[in-house]
């Protein structure tokens, strides 16, 4: 693209939440041949469908998964949330749906052109439906093999412009050992960050650092994972998502769904969507924030970050307007219950956050700009 076609501005723009649409080639070209069968039984996507654990068909990102346009591919130049919402309510032909799809969701060269048109200098590439589905993979071996495949694909995608495209690593949290190995591997490949979703999928909430959380087994705790983040220098990226358990399939929409909940955002659907006429958009808009608030609150109030002083943590796609008021609230609670926590720390939650954490914000999140002194 010629320089005169680019947006002119006086400040850098970094998009730390640049989603791609988990292309089929991750499975068809990047899964190691000796692991294809085990990955097929764990989490497999092709042109026809996406299957979790060899039995449950889930939304994987194909255009056929959505009644209207493909929302994973629609973001791009001149596309606003208002236009996207209006298009969502409009009957579209197959040709119109294809026209709306931005090729940058799976092609790096197209992504670079879109970035130029939008005035974005650099992006961090993040998967999409993997964030929803992968935490529920049951096969430890399959999870590790697929994580390698995705990270190798992300490396090659970003190689098209390594000074502008940055991959975020995906981790096989089904195994602490495999997670640490993958952290070391992606760090050696030049990755700057790796992602964890803060939910209790398969009984493995990411703050479970003590043996009491894992039936008395020290090697199964997340302590080693956080220490590997410190050793490699990778940023721990907490990426939230709408709270659904894909492995439940249709059972998740029963009037009385299975009892176990894995995300604080899941209660939104159970309290409203199926019973009181609520909408999927309620989960879409609130679950991101609820997962982030729950994770960040217990991490900061517990003093957990004092155990990992070199750890840097970022919260992605969860808005930021709520942060100032909750940090103030957590500081008051911290002082009130100072002597009633297992980990002793003198740092207030707000101090720990400023020293070790970052948070992303939406470009149209007006209250953040009004509180620029706090976020600067």
CORTA-V265234 format. One record per pair of residues at least 6 apart in sequence whose C-alpha atoms are under 8 Angstrom apart, sorted by the first residue. I is the first residue (numbers start at 1). GAP is how many residues later the second one is. Records with the same first field share a line. If there is no record, write none. Layout:
I: GAP / GAP
This chain:
1: 112 / 115
5: 111 / 112
6: 110 / 111 / 112 / 113
7: 109 / 110 / 111 / 112
8: 111
9: 110
12: 108 / 109
13: 106 / 107 / 108 / 109
14: 106 / 107 / 108 / 109 / 110
15: 105 / 107 / 108 / 109
16: 107 / 108 / 109 / 300 / 344
17: 106 / 107 / 108 / 109 / 299 / 300
18: 105 / 106 / 107 / 108
19: 53 / 86 / 106 / 107 / 108 / 109
20: 52 / 53 / 84 / 85 / 86 / 105 / 106 / 107 / 108
21: 40 / 51 / 52 / 84 / 85 / 106 / 107 / 108
22: 38 / 39 / 84 / 105 / 106 / 107 / 108
23: 83
24: 21 / 22 / 23
26: 123 / 124 / 127
27: 17 / 18 / 19 / 119 / 122
28: 18
30: 119 / 120 / 122 / 123
31: 8 / 114 / 115 / 117 / 118
32: 113 / 117
35: 107 / 110
38: 101 / 103 / 104
39: 103 / 104 / 106 / 107
40: 14
41: 11 / 12 / 13 / 101
42: 9 / 10 / 11 / 12 / 95 / 96 / 97 / 100 / 101
43: 7 / 8 / 9 / 10 / 11 / 91 / 94 / 99 / 100 / 103
44: 6 / 7 / 8 / 10
45: 6 / 15
47: 15
49: 8 / 9 / 10 / 11 / 13
50: 7 / 8 / 9 / 10
51: 6 / 7
52: 6 / 81 / 84 / 85 / 194 / 195
53: 84 / 85 / 86 / 194
56: 190 / 191 / 192 / 193
57: 192
58: 75 / 188 / 189 / 191
59: 6 / 70
60: 69 / 70
61: 9 / 11 / 67 / 68
62: 8
63: 6 / 7
68: 20 / 23 / 24 / 29
69: 18 / 19 / 23 / 28 / 29 / 31 / 32
70: 27 / 31
72: 33 / 56
73: 27 / 28 / 29 / 30 / 31 / 32
74: 10 / 26 / 27 / 28
75: 27
76: 26 / 38 / 42
77: 37 / 40 / 41
102: 8
103: 7 / 8
104: 6 / 7 / 8 / 10
105: 6
107: 50
108: 49 / 50 / 52
109: 51
115: 6 / 7
121: 43
122: 41 / 42 / 43 / 44
123: 41 / 42 / 43
124: 41 / 42 / 43 / 44
125: 29 / 33 / 40 / 41 / 42 / 43
126: 41 / 42
131: 66 / 108 / 109 / 110
132: 109 / 110 / 111 / 112 / 113 / 114
133: 112 / 113 / 114
134: 9
135: 38 / 39 / 62 / 66 / 67
136: 65 / 66 / 109 / 110 / 111
137: 6 / 37
138: 36
139: 35
140: 32 / 34 / 35
143: 29 / 31
144: 27 / 28 / 34 / 35
147: 23 / 24 / 25 / 35
148: 34
150: 20
151: 16 / 17 / 18 / 19 / 35
154: 13 / 14
155: 12 / 34
158: 6 / 7 / 8 / 9
159: 6
166: 25 / 26
167: 24 / 25 / 26
168: 23 / 24 / 25 / 26 / 27
169: 14 / 17 / 22 / 24 / 25 / 26
170: 24 / 25 / 26
171: 8 / 11 / 12 / 23 / 24 / 25
172: 6 / 7 / 10
173: 6 / 31
175: 45
176: 43 / 44 / 45 / 46 / 48 / 49
179: 46
180: 44 / 45 / 48
183: 11 / 45 / 46 / 49 / 51
184: 44 / 48
187: 45 / 47
191: 43
192: 41 / 42 / 43
193: 41 / 42 / 43 / 44
194: 40 / 41 / 42 / 43
195: 41 / 42 / 43 / 44
196: 10 / 40 / 41 / 42 / 43
197: 41 / 42 / 43 / 44
198: 7 / 8 / 40 / 41 / 42 / 65 / 93 / 94 / 97
199: 6 / 7 / 63 / 64 / 92
200: 6 / 62 / 63
201: 61
206: 16
207: 15 / 92
208: 6 / 13 / 14 / 15
209: 12 / 13 / 14
210: 8 / 11 / 12 / 13
211: 6 / 7 / 8 / 9 / 10
213: 8
214: 6 / 7
226: 82 / 85
227: 81 / 84
229: 6 / 7 / 82
230: 78 / 80 / 81 / 82
233: 77 / 78
234: 78
235: 76 / 77 / 78 / 79
236: 75 / 76 / 77 / 78
237: 76 / 77 / 78 / 79
238: 54 / 75 / 76 / 77 / 78
239: 76 / 77 / 78 / 79
240: 47 / 48 / 49 / 51 / 52 / 76 / 77 / 78
241: 43 / 46 / 47 / 50
242: 23 / 41 / 42 / 43 / 44 / 45 / 46
243: 20 / 21 / 22 / 23 / 40 / 41 / 44
244: 8 / 22
245: 7 / 17
246: 6
251: 6 / 7
252: 6
253: 21
254: 20
255: 19 / 20
257: 13
261: 6
263: 28
264: 23 / 26 / 27 / 30
265: 18 / 21 / 22 / 23 / 25 / 26
266: 17 / 21
268: 14 / 15 / 18 / 19
269: 9 / 11 / 13 / 14
272: 6 / 7
273: 6 / 7 / 9
288: 29 / 30 / 31
289: 29 / 30
292: 23 / 26
297: 33
299: 6
300: 48 / 49 / 50 / 52 / 53
301: 29 / 32 / 33 / 48
302: 39 / 40 / 41
303: 40 / 41 / 42 / 44 / 46
304: 39
305: 6 / 47 / 51
306: 39
309: 47
310: 46
311: 45
312: 44 / 45 / 46
313: 43 / 44 / 45
314: 43 / 44 / 45 / 46
315: 42 / 43 / 44 / 45
316: 43 / 44 / 45
317: 43 / 44 / 45
318: 42 / 43
319: 41 / 42 / 43 / 46
320: 39 / 40 / 41 / 42 / 48
321: 40 / 44 / 46 / 47
324: 50
327: 22 / 23
328: 22
330: 19 / 20
331: 17 / 18 / 19
334: 14 / 15
335: 13
361: 7
368: 7
